[in-house]
Amino acid sequence: MPRIAFVGAGSVEFTKDLLGDLLSFPELADATIALHDIDQERLDAAEAMARWTASTLGAPATIEAHLDRRAALAGCDHVINMIQVGGHAATLVDFEVPKRFGLRQTIGDTLGIGGIFRALRTIPVMQGIASDMFELCPDAWLLNYTNPMAMLCWSVYAGTPINRVVGLCHSVQWTTRGLAELVGVPYEEVEYLGAGVNHQAWILQLRHRGRDLYPLLDEAIERDPELRRRVRVEMYRRLGYFPTESSEHSAEYLPWFLRSDELIERFRVPVDEYVRRSEENLREYEAMRQTLAEGGSFEIERSLEYASLIIHSIATGEPRVIYGNVPNQGLIANLPHGACVEVPCLVDGNGVQPTAVGSLPPQLAALNRTFLNVCELTVRAALEANREHVVHAALLDPNTSATLAPEQIVQLVDALVEAHGEALPEGLR
């Protein structure tokens, strides 16, 4: 039976989905689930949820709860990471300080000034997890769900001895389902190929029984003027391939949409969206905690997340294809070697095996490189304790540089370093 650690288990909605996914497999029902969180109240809620889920599914799983991360990691086969360093309070800082400088954001968790500082305060924790894994479970797979995905995975395999790391997201799954619905084709019959970087990958092929579905998508867009008010549809119309991430995310990875009120209104860009989501997450947590405390129940249904599929395939040898974020070692020819890229991966008893996809269309690779420039400089800033690289990353960030002058960007970086303080790597303070 596998031993699976949940790091950041207090993210109860996410923990709920992953527990249901894992324990629904008969071959994983007797797994040991080692929950870890640094917040005792959240850890208690996660433990209650895990025990209820196992009981409801009739799964003879062993449930452990640990405030001590090392105790949770010891002897693990898989480590699922879903931490949020600093929580809601840090998110507010990431939004409120830039707002004083006139910089607008939507999500702030992947790129942009918010993504940069979210990475800088998370990378030291990621390195601690990887260091503990190297000592306590060196053969385990680290399955990372925490954003900024590309930066964090890159920091682990570039800065620690751990190389069994794969970043997991649901943007490819949701995007392809949405496209199938738009063109009126059953999703189960759609064949697709995607590649790029996390939150800015591309659907390179979209087919139904050998037929290219992109002409049908063009017709759907032409029929519906409201579709043309979506950022990702505008990206598709200009670049020729549909992006895998939502419009609210994509808007802040580009220099074009957040720079004016007119564009924000035309493309319906939800400024400060993640602050609202973070507040809603707090309300959902309190509601879930109260439900558990009162002995209530909740629905268990399989999610679209990849973690349980990976663990099941490694345990049983059943082959599957998932989309993972992995080091670019010849996988995408016209993106930088060593960068974290998102490609299809075969998973079976041999683990997660990435697939080479060749070169992206040049316009897509060019845009991905602007994304990866910020990622690389942020990772280097953290690993090399080089504060100048924080400034360099911000100067090259598309949305930040489209809005602020260089002097303002330097001042903004200084203000965020001061605001986040000891949460950042010591050499950057």
Secondary structure, DSSP 8 states (H G I E B T S, - for coil): --EEEEETTT-HHHHHHHHHHHHTSGGGTT-EEEEE-S-HHHHHHHHHHHHHHHHHHT---EEEEESSHHHHHTT-SEEEE---TTHHHHHHHHHHHHHHTT---S--SSSHHHHHHHHHHHHHHHHHHHHHHHHH-TT-EEEE--SSHHHHHHHHHHHSS---EEE--SHHHHHHHHHHHHHT--GGGEEEEEEEETTEEEEEEEEETTEE-HHHHHHHHHH-TTGGGSHHHHHHHHHSSEESS-HHHHGGGSSSSSS-HHHHHHTT--TTHHHHHHHHHHHHHHHHHHHHHTT--------S-SHHHHHHHHHH---EEEEEEEE-SSSBTTS-TT-EEEEEEEEETTEEEE---B---HHHHHHHHHHHHHHHHHHHHHHHT-HHHHHHHHHH-HHHHHHS-HHHHHHHHHHHHHHHGGGS-GGG-
